[in-house]
Amino acid sequence: MRILSKILGQVLPRYRTLAAWAAEYDKLLEAMPIKPKTLGAHRYEVRRLLELLGADTRIGSVRPSHIARIIKTVHATSPMTARRTLIEARAFFDAAMIEGWIDANPAAHIRQLPAPVARKRLSFEEWQAAYECTLTLRARWPQRMMLLALVTGQRRADLQKMRFADIWDGRLHVVQQKTGAMIALPLSLRLDLIDLSICDVVSDCLHYAQPGPTLLRKPDGMPLSVASLSTNFRDAYRDAHGEWLGDGDPPSLHETRSLAERLYRKQGIDTMTLLGHKRQAMTDKYNDDRGLSSGQWKVLELPPVAESSHGEQNITHR
C-alpha cells in the first residue's frame, strides 16, 4: 500500500504523506514576514499534528472526524494547547488546499472546545496594593514599571525597551514587538484615577538610576530583562495579597494592560489605538473584567444638560 501511495503520489498530491506536505508548508512559513519566535511556534504545532495524525498518513485520507478526535484528546489535558493545535491545523490544511494537495480542509468546520479562563483579571485595588509594596523596595525601578505599564497600557516587552530617544514631538513612540504596530502616545495622556500623565511618569524615570538609554533600568543604567519585569510584579502582588489560593493563575503583569484599557475606556479614550489592535473585537476582550464587577451596580450616567428653570422633579409615593 505504501508503495502504491508513493507511486500515485508522484501524480496525485492527495496520496502524498503529511510529512511531505509539512516540508512544503515549512517553505511557505519561511517566506512569510513573521518573526523567528512565531515561526518556531508554527513549527512546534506542525510537529504536534504529525505526531497525532501520523507523519506517514496520506494527506487526502484525513477526515474531519480525525481532527475532532485529536483535538478532543489534547483538550482533555490542556484546553489551551488544543486551541492552538486546531488553529494550526486549519492553516496547515488550508494551505494544502490552496496548493492543490487536497480538495477540502478537514479542520475547517471543527469547533473550538471551551477553554477555561486561566488567569484572573487585575482590579485597580489589587494593582494599587501591589504598587504600594514596590515603594518599600531598595530597587527603585519596579514602582516606575508599575506606573509606566498602567499609564501606557503596553506589553512587558515594549515597556522593557522604551527609550528616552523614543520621545519626540510631544509623544512617546512605541513599535510593538509582538505585532509591529506603530503607536504615538501623547505625553499629555492622563489617567484620571491616579492623576498622572505619561509625561509625569517619564519625567520620574530620568534620575532614579544612573543615566541610560531606557526608561526602566538597573541602578547602573543598564537595561533590564523582560523576565525581571514579570518576576518583580509577581513578587509585589504576592507581598500585597499573600500566596495565591484561587482558581487558575494569579494576575500577571500583562493584566495591567487590561486594567489600563478598562480605566481609559471610562474616560472616553480610543483604547483600540492605545493597545495597538487592528480590530475592536480584540480590544473588547481586554475590556472583559472576567467577573470582577459581578454583584456591583452598573450606574447609568446621564449626559450633562443645561440648567432648567423647572428645577428637579420631586417624586412622592402615594
C-alpha positions as CSV (number, residue, x, y, z in Angstrom):
1,M,0.0,0.0,0.0
2,R,2.8,2.4,0.9
3,I,4.5,1.6,-2.5
4,L,1.2,2.3,-4.3
5,S,0.7,5.5,-2.5
6,K,4.2,6.6,-3.3
7,I,3.7,5.8,-7.0
8,L,0.3,7.6,-7.1
9,G,1.7,10.5,-5.1
10,Q,4.1,11.4,-7.9
11,V,1.0,12.3,-9.9
12,L,-1.7,13.0,-7.3
13,P,-0.6,15.1,-4.3
14,R,-3.5,13.8,-2.2
15,Y,-1.7,10.4,-2.0
16,R,1.4,12.0,-0.5
17,T,2.1,11.9,3.2
18,L,1.5,14.6,5.8
19,A,5.3,14.7,6.3
20,A,5.8,15.5,2.7
21,W,3.2,18.4,2.9
22,A,4.8,19.6,6.1
23,A,8.1,20.1,4.3
24,E,6.3,22.2,1.7
25,Y,4.3,24.1,4.3
26,D,7.5,24.9,6.1
27,K,8.8,26.7,3.0
28,L,5.6,28.7,2.9
29,L,6.1,29.7,6.6
30,E,9.7,30.7,6.0
31,A,8.5,33.0,3.1
32,M,6.1,34.8,5.4
33,P,7.0,38.1,7.1
34,I,6.9,36.6,10.6
35,K,9.4,36.8,13.5
36,P,11.6,33.8,14.3
37,K,9.7,33.2,17.6
38,T,6.4,33.0,15.7
39,L,8.0,30.7,13.1
40,G,9.2,28.4,15.8
41,A,5.7,28.3,17.4
42,H,4.2,27.3,14.0
43,R,6.8,24.5,13.5
44,Y,6.2,23.2,17.0
45,E,2.4,22.9,16.3
46,V,3.1,21.2,13.0
47,R,5.2,18.6,14.7
48,R,2.4,18.0,17.2
49,L,0.0,17.5,14.2
50,L,2.3,14.9,12.6
51,E,2.7,13.1,15.9
52,L,-1.1,13.0,16.5
53,L,-2.2,12.2,12.9
54,G,0.9,10.1,11.9
55,A,3.6,11.5,9.6
56,D,3.1,8.7,7.1
57,T,-0.6,9.2,6.8
58,R,-1.9,10.2,3.3
59,I,-3.0,13.8,3.4
60,G,-6.0,13.0,1.3
61,S,-7.2,10.4,3.8
62,V,-7.5,12.8,6.8
63,R,-11.2,13.4,7.7
64,P,-12.9,15.9,10.0
65,S,-13.5,13.0,12.4
66,H,-9.7,12.5,12.7
67,I,-9.2,16.2,13.5
68,A,-12.1,16.3,16.0
69,R,-10.7,13.2,17.8
70,I,-7.2,14.5,18.3
71,I,-8.5,17.9,19.4
72,K,-10.7,16.2,22.0
73,T,-7.7,14.1,23.2
74,V,-5.5,17.2,23.6
75,H,-8.2,19.2,25.2
76,A,-8.6,16.6,28.0
77,T,-5.2,17.5,29.4
78,S,-4.6,21.0,28.0
79,P,-7.5,23.1,26.7
80,M,-5.3,26.0,25.6
81,T,-2.9,23.6,23.7
82,A,-6.0,22.1,21.9
83,R,-7.0,25.6,20.8
84,R,-3.5,26.3,19.4
85,T,-3.4,22.9,17.7
86,L,-6.8,23.5,15.9
87,I,-5.7,26.9,14.7
88,E,-2.6,25.5,13.2
89,A,-4.5,22.5,11.7
90,R,-6.8,24.9,9.9
91,A,-3.9,26.9,8.5
92,F,-1.9,23.7,7.6
93,F,-4.7,22.1,5.6
94,D,-5.9,25.4,4.2
95,A,-2.5,26.0,2.6
96,A,-2.6,22.4,1.3
97,M,-6.0,23.0,-0.3
98,I,-4.7,26.2,-1.9
99,E,-1.7,24.4,-3.3
100,G,-3.9,21.7,-4.8
101,W,-2.9,18.8,-2.5
102,I,-6.5,18.3,-1.2
103,D,-9.9,19.5,-2.2
104,A,-11.3,20.4,1.2
105,N,-9.9,21.4,4.6
106,P,-10.8,18.6,7.2
107,A,-10.2,21.1,10.0
108,A,-12.3,23.9,8.6
109,H,-15.6,23.1,10.4
110,I,-14.2,21.7,13.7
111,R,-15.4,23.8,16.6
112,Q,-13.1,25.0,19.3
113,L,-13.9,23.3,22.6
114,P,-14.4,25.6,25.5
115,A,-11.3,26.5,27.4
116,P,-11.5,27.9,31.0
117,V,-10.0,31.3,31.6
118,A,-6.6,30.5,33.2
119,R,-5.7,34.0,34.5
120,K,-7.7,36.3,36.8
121,R,-8.1,39.9,35.8
122,L,-6.4,42.6,37.9
123,S,-8.5,45.1,39.7
124,F,-7.3,48.6,40.4
125,E,-7.4,48.0,44.2
126,E,-5.1,44.9,43.7
127,W,-2.8,47.0,41.4
128,Q,-2.7,49.8,44.0
129,A,-1.8,47.4,46.9
130,A,1.0,45.8,44.8
131,Y,2.3,49.2,43.8
132,E,2.5,50.3,47.4
133,C,4.6,47.3,48.1
134,T,7.1,48.3,45.5
135,L,7.6,51.6,47.3
136,T,9.4,49.7,50.2
137,L,11.9,48.1,47.9
138,R,15.6,49.1,47.6
139,A,15.3,48.9,43.9
140,R,13.5,51.9,42.5
141,W,12.6,50.8,39.1
142,P,9.7,48.4,40.0
143,Q,7.4,51.2,41.0
144,R,8.2,53.1,37.8
145,M,7.4,49.9,35.9
146,M,4.0,49.6,37.6
147,L,3.2,53.2,36.7
148,L,4.5,53.0,33.2
149,A,2.5,49.8,32.5
150,L,-0.7,51.4,33.7
151,V,-0.4,54.8,32.0
152,T,0.7,53.4,28.6
153,G,-1.2,50.1,28.5
154,Q,1.7,48.4,26.7
155,R,3.1,44.9,26.9
156,R,6.0,44.0,29.1
157,A,8.4,43.6,26.1
158,D,7.5,47.1,25.0
159,L,7.9,48.5,28.5
160,Q,11.3,46.9,28.7
161,K,12.6,48.6,25.6
162,M,11.1,52.1,25.9
163,R,13.9,54.7,25.4
164,F,14.1,58.4,26.0
165,A,15.1,58.6,22.3
166,D,11.6,57.3,21.5
167,I,10.1,60.7,22.7
168,W,9.7,63.5,20.2
169,D,7.0,65.9,19.1
170,G,5.4,65.6,22.5
171,R,4.7,61.8,22.1
172,L,6.2,58.5,23.3
173,H,6.6,56.4,20.2
174,V,6.2,52.6,20.5
175,V,6.8,50.0,17.9
176,Q,5.2,46.9,19.4
177,Q,7.5,43.9,19.3
178,K,4.6,41.4,19.0
179,T,2.7,42.9,16.1
180,G,5.0,45.7,14.7
181,A,2.1,48.2,15.3
182,M,3.5,51.8,15.5
183,I,1.8,53.9,18.2
184,A,2.5,57.5,19.1
185,L,1.2,58.2,22.6
186,P,0.7,61.8,23.7
187,L,2.8,62.7,26.7
188,S,-0.3,64.6,27.9
189,L,-2.4,61.4,28.2
190,R,-3.5,61.4,31.8
191,L,-5.0,58.5,33.8
192,D,-7.5,60.3,35.9
193,L,-7.8,57.6,38.7
194,I,-4.1,58.1,39.7
195,D,-3.9,61.7,38.4
196,L,-0.7,61.0,36.5
197,S,0.2,61.6,32.8
198,I,2.7,59.7,30.6
199,C,4.8,62.9,30.9
200,D,4.7,62.7,34.7
201,V,5.9,59.0,34.7
202,V,8.5,59.5,32.0
203,S,9.9,62.5,33.9
204,D,10.1,60.4,37.1
205,C,12.3,57.9,35.1
206,L,15.1,60.4,34.5
207,H,17.1,60.4,37.7
208,Y,16.2,57.4,39.8
209,A,19.3,55.5,38.4
210,Q,22.4,56.1,36.6
211,P,21.8,57.6,33.1
212,G,20.9,55.0,30.5
213,P,19.0,54.8,27.2
214,T,15.9,53.0,28.6
215,L,13.2,54.4,30.9
216,L,13.4,51.2,33.0
217,R,16.9,50.3,34.0
218,K,19.2,48.9,36.7
219,P,20.9,51.2,39.2
220,D,24.0,51.2,37.0
221,G,21.9,52.4,34.0
222,M,21.9,49.0,32.2
223,P,18.6,47.7,30.7
224,L,16.5,45.1,32.5
225,S,15.5,41.8,31.1
226,V,11.8,41.1,30.2
227,A,11.7,38.3,32.7
228,S,12.7,40.5,35.6
229,L,9.7,42.8,35.0
230,S,7.3,39.8,35.3
231,T,9.2,38.5,38.4
232,N,9.0,41.8,40.2
233,F,5.4,42.3,39.5
234,R,4.6,38.7,40.7
235,D,6.6,39.3,43.9
236,A,4.8,42.7,44.6
237,Y,1.4,41.0,44.0
238,R,2.3,38.2,46.4
239,D,3.6,40.6,49.0
240,A,0.4,42.6,48.8
241,H,-2.1,39.7,48.7
242,G,-0.3,36.6,50.0
243,E,0.1,33.3,48.3
244,W,-2.4,32.7,45.5
245,L,-5.2,30.2,46.5
246,G,-7.7,31.0,43.8
247,D,-8.6,29.1,40.6
248,G,-6.3,29.4,37.6
249,D,-3.3,31.7,37.8
250,P,-3.0,35.0,39.7
251,P,-2.9,38.2,37.7
252,S,0.3,38.8,35.8
253,L,2.0,42.0,34.7
254,H,0.2,41.6,31.4
255,E,-3.1,42.1,33.2
256,T,-2.2,45.7,33.8
257,R,-2.8,46.1,30.1
258,S,-6.4,45.1,30.5
259,L,-6.8,47.3,33.6
260,A,-5.4,50.3,31.6
261,E,-7.9,49.6,28.8
262,R,-10.8,49.5,31.2
263,L,-9.8,52.6,33.1
264,Y,-9.1,54.6,29.9
265,R,-12.3,53.5,28.2
266,K,-14.3,55.0,31.1
267,Q,-12.5,58.3,30.2
268,G,-13.6,58.1,26.6
269,I,-10.1,57.3,25.3
270,D,-9.6,55.4,22.0
271,T,-8.3,52.2,23.6
272,M,-8.1,50.3,20.3
273,T,-5.4,52.6,19.2
274,L,-3.8,52.8,22.6
275,L,-3.4,49.0,22.7
276,G,-2.3,48.8,19.0
277,H,-5.1,46.4,18.0
278,K,-6.4,46.1,14.4
279,R,-9.9,45.1,15.4
280,Q,-12.2,46.5,18.1
281,A,-13.3,42.9,18.9
282,M,-9.8,42.2,20.3
283,T,-9.9,45.4,22.4
284,D,-13.3,44.3,23.7
285,K,-11.7,41.1,25.0
286,Y,-9.4,43.2,27.2
287,N,-12.4,45.2,28.4
288,D,-14.0,42.0,29.8
289,D,-13.2,42.0,33.5
290,R,-14.0,38.3,33.8
291,G,-16.4,38.7,36.7
292,L,-14.5,41.4,38.7
293,S,-17.6,43.6,38.7
294,S,-20.1,40.8,39.4
295,G,-22.5,41.9,42.1
296,Q,-21.8,45.6,41.6
297,W,-24.4,48.1,40.5
298,K,-23.9,49.4,36.9
299,V,-24.7,53.1,37.1
300,L,-26.4,54.7,34.1
301,E,-24.8,58.1,33.7
302,L,-26.8,60.9,32.0
303,P,-25.2,63.5,29.8
304,P,-24.9,67.0,31.2
305,V,-27.9,69.2,30.4
306,A,-28.4,72.9,30.6
307,E,-30.0,74.1,33.9
308,S,-33.7,74.2,33.7
309,S,-36.0,76.8,35.3
310,H,-38.3,74.0,36.3
311,G,-35.8,72.6,38.8
312,E,-35.7,68.9,39.9
313,Q,-38.8,66.8,39.9
314,N,-40.0,65.5,43.2
315,I,-41.3,62.0,43.3
316,T,-43.6,61.0,46.1
317,H,-45.2,57.7,46.9
318,R,-48.9,57.7,47.4
